[in-house]
Amino acid sequence: MFIRQLDYLVTLAREKHFARAAEACCVSQPALSAAIRHLEEELGISIVQRGQRFQDFTPEGERILDWARQTLVAWEGLRQEASIARTHLTGTLRLGAIPTALPIVSLLTGPYRAAHAEVRQRVQSLSTEEIMRGLDDFELDLGLTYLEDQRLEGFRILPLYRERYVLLARDASSLRNRKAMSWANAAELPLCLLTPDMQNRRIFDAAFRRLHAQPRVAVETNSIFALYSHVRCAELFSIVPHSLLCLFEMREELTVIPLTPELNRAIGLIALDHDPPLHLVAAAWEIMQTVDLEARFDRLISGDYQPIHANE
């Protein structure tokens, strides 16, 4: 019951609403409220500020919430230790990925599932800030994000590949069959780009500013697949990470042109630097550092645009 009470408490902190927290915990709202009241009685303090609805946690409650999160992580570690003793790793691996890396997450989760079929994996699309906050609050186990960020100091880091950027076009003849293009020339094309609130777009905007170029942005979207659709069907151009080319198997329908000078950013996994790490995280770390994503993605802009199969 004590572990369940702590789980209710952490869920309430995430949902900030008694009914939604109860639904997330698969219990009735009165049952969740009663469990938290019993915890307050056991500890002899007030944890939650109540009115007609949830208001916030008391200062004492905030400190209890931190301990609750740490206790739940320790409990999950204990369960994983027990599962290893039963020879099968079980549980749920929770991974957050930035939107432009989300389409390639299956290249990591696939090998993990092959090794540990009984582990469930939950993947969410999140910003770097949300990933770091989720790790700090013990709501995520791993993050897939840009690594060149000073805020990542103190996290455990595993570099996976360098994201390189290419121009995506419908037809090579529309660009006179160029083999490469400068960022300044790309700025003159009608572009479909990600929205300015996304980190990938901010990288592009910084590159254009350095060249004193103003890109012709015709369409903005927060969807990678919308980018592809506008290149394929609306005669626009786009700039995308070369890793995404593994999704676009229609090589004859698209033209990929490297941009010069080359701009790249490191992408990799981050996790809390716990010793020992949770077994689910340790297993993921061991498996994912054997996946050579760098070579796989670089092949996509080397001139060999044949589809690459999952077992290669």
Phi, psi and omega in degrees: 000323182298315179297320179296320178299317180294323178295318177299318183296314180294322178295320177297322178297324180285316186276331182056035182198124185298316183294316180294322178296318179297318178297318180295329181269359179061040175226170177283158179297317177301323181293318179294315181297319180294320180296319179291323176297319179297322178296318177299320179294320180296321183271343178075026178221163173269126183258320187243135171278124184242145169223224172288341177213174179299133179252303181183182173265147174290163176305320176294323179295323178299319179291320177296324180298319177300315179294324180298316179298314180295323179294320179294323176295317179297321178296319178295321176298320177297318179295320179294322177299319179293323181293326177295322179297334177271006176077356179236124176284128181230173180121195180233123175268121185254118185235132173250138182226142174296151188305320183285344177263346183303319182297340182257005181300328181298336177290345176257317182289332179298306177300326179295316179294324179298327181273330185223077188294339183271358177270127174278149179234130180244120184244131180234147174271117185218158173283167177301318180298317180292326178295312180297319179294321179295322176293314180298327181269007178062028176262350175231154175258325182220153173230145175242112190203179174293141184261346183272067183218120183298337180290350181276359177300132183098345175270152171281135188232137175232101177296138181244318179193167174256123181283118178251153189246139183226157174272133180252125182229157179283320189218125181299329183294334180291343178244022178057036175056037178296148177263344178203162180211144178281158176297324180297318178291324178297327180297337182277350181275152173289116190249149166247116184233165174293161183291153185299340181283352183267140186299324179301317179294322180297326176296315180295316182300321179296321179295318179293321180297321180299332180263004183057038180251142178249107184292147176272091183269111181271324182220138173240142181208157175257017182243126176298320182289333174291325175302310180301316182299320181287331174287317185288323190240345185245010177059034174258174177241160178214163174243124185225157171295141183295340178297332182288346181296338179293343177276335186262082185285351182278070188300327182283347182265351183226153174240134181247124183234117177299144178261141179237144354292155183295136176241132180215158179221142180283134176241141178191184180268146171229151178207162174296143183273069180267146176227111001278154176287160173302145183299325178298320180288317180299319179295319179296317180300315182296318183286315189287338177282355176266351181274115184272080180287328181304308181295321182298314183286323181296330177299333185287341178240020180268359184106349178258097185261023178287146180303141178255127185271159188298333183271005179273000000 
